[in-house]
Amino acid sequence: MKIVYLFAVLFITSLPAWAQRNKLTYGPYVETLINQGKLPAASKVGAGAGIGMKVQLLTGWSFTASAGYVCFKGSTTQKSVSAADDYQVIPVRLGVEYKLPVPALYVKIEGGTATIIGHYSGQGTKAIVTPGLGVHLKSLDLEAKYETWVKENANSSIGVKAALSF
C-alpha cells in the first residue's frame, strides 16, 4: 500500500513539469444533472463535483479524463433528514474533445463507468456515454451535456458542467 502512495505523490509532484511539455491541463469541476429516466431517488436534480484533465494530442484534438461524485437526493421527512436513500454515483470518464473552427467552441464524447455506492450499491456499475458541447473561456470551461447510464435499463440526464483548468 505504501508503494501506491509513493507513486501517487510522485505523479502529483511531477504534474506541473509534465504539463508544460505536453500541454496538459487539469482542475476541479462541478456539475448539475436533471434526471430524464427513472432513478429511485426522490429528487430529479443531481449535483456533483470532481477533477478532470485534458491532454492536447494533435491540433484541435485532445484526450480527456475525469472522476467525481454525483448525488441525487432521496426522500426526506421533516422529522429526520437522512442520506441513506440518496442515489450516489462515482463516474469515471475517458474521452476525446475536438475544438471547432468557431472560436472557443468544442464538441466532446466521453465513455466510462458509473459505480453506484451507498443505499443502492447493489445495482453495481453502469456504462456511461456522454456527448457534449462546450465553450472555453480562458481558464473556465462550460459544457452542456447529455449523459446516459446503461446496464439493463438506460437512464439519461441532461446537465451543465463548469470546470477550472490550470
N, C-alpha and C positions, 0 to 999 in steps of 0.2 A: 504494500500500500504506500510505503514511503517513496518508492520509485515513481509512482503515479504523481504524487505531489511534486516531486523534483522536476519531472517533465512538464507539469503544468506551470511551475514557477519559471522554468527556462523559456517556455513558449511565450508567456506573458511578458517577460522582460525583453525578449528579442523582437516583439511586435513592432515597436517604433522603427527600428533599423530596417526590418524586412519590409515595412510599409513604404518607406521612401524609395526602395529599389523596385518593388513590384506593383506599385500603385494600389496598395491595399487600404481600404477604409473600413472602419468598424465603429460601432456605437450602440447606444440603447434605443429602444423603440417602445411606443405604446400603441395599442390598437383597440378599436371598438368593433364588435361584430353584432349584426342583427340576424337572429336565427330565422331561417326560412323553412326549417324542417320540423321534426317532432322530437325535440330533446325533452327528457323528463324533468328538467328544471322549470321552475315557475316563471323565471324571467326570460324574455325573448332577447334581451340585450346582454352581451357578454363583454367583459373588459379584460385586457391582457397587457403584458409587458415582457420584454426580453432583450436579447442582444443579437445583433446581426453584423455581418461582414460582407464586403464586396471586393473582388479582385478583378482588375481590368485584364482581359485576355488579349483581345485584338481591338482594333479601332471600332468603337461602338458597341462591342460585346463585353459583358462582364459575367463572372461566376458569383452567385450569391449563396449565403448560408445564414440560417438563423435558428435560434432556440429560445423558447419562452414559456409562459404560463398564461392560460386563459381560464376565466371563471364565469359561468352563468349562475346567478344566484338562485337558490332553491326557495321553497316556500317558507315563510316565517309567520309567526303569530305575535300578537302584541305582548304576551307574557314572556316569551322567550325567543331569542334570536339565535339560531343555530346554523353553523356552516356544514352540518352533517349531510344535508341533501343538496349541496351545491354541486353543479356539474363542472368538474375541474379537469383540465386537459393540459398536457405538456406537448406542444407542437415542435417538431424539428423538421426544418425545410431546407432543401437544396434546389438551386435553380439557375436560370440564365436570364440576363437582362440585356435588352437592345435599346440603345439610345436612338431615338427617331431623328430625322433631319430637322424637325421643328425644334427650336432651341429649348433646352431643359426638359423635354418630354421623353419618356421611355415606356416600353412595354416589358412585362416580366412574366415568366411562367415558373412556378415552383412546384415541387413534389416532395413528399416525405411521409412522416408518421405523426399521428396524434395519439398519445398514450393517455388513457383515462385513469385518473387517480381518485382517491377518496371513496365516497359512498358508492359510486358507480364503477369502481375499478374492475369489477367482474366482466365488464364489457370489453376489456382488453385494449388492443391497439387498432386504430383505423388508419387507412391510407389517406393522404391529403393531396389534392390537386388545387392549385391556386393561381389563376391568371390575374394580372393586374395592370393598371395604367397609372403612371405617376409623373411627378414633376420634381426636379432637383432645384432647390433654391439655396445656393451657397452650401452651408453645412446642414440644412434642413431638407428632408425628403418627405413628400406627402404622396400617398398612394391610395387609390380606390381599388378594391379587390373583390373577387367572388371566390369563396373558399368552399370546397366540398370535402366532407369526410365520408369515406366509404368503407363498409365492412359487409354485412348482409344487406343493410339498407343504406341509402345515401342520405346524408344530412348536409344541407348547404346553408351558407350565410353570406351576406354582403357586409363589407366592412371598410373602414378607413384606418390607415396605419401612418403614424408620424414617427420619423426616425432622425436622430442626430448622427452626424458622421465626423470622425476625427482622422 
